[in-house]
Amino acid sequence: MKLELKPELEAGLLAQAHARGLSLLEYLNEVLARAAVSEKPRPAGRKSLALLFAESPLKGLDLKFERDQDMVRPVKL
């Protein structure tokens, strides 16, 4: 598999790898292994969010959702 990274992303990952005393390849393998282990199986009968939207009766409708950008939460000082 070939992976192309943007230079700034590669530099950041390389810095993280070196901080752990690993090569970039070793660090990426470690990160991917942790991600694979951390995925929890979905309970029976529950769909992924992507599948839920794909099967939605609203699929294909041109709905537009907006939110008021001016609403600010009160801040206690």
Secondary structure, DSSP 4 states (H G I P E B T S, - for coil): ------HHHHHHHHHHHHHTT--HHHHHHHHHHHHHHHPPPPPTTPPPHHHHHHT-TTTT--------TT-------
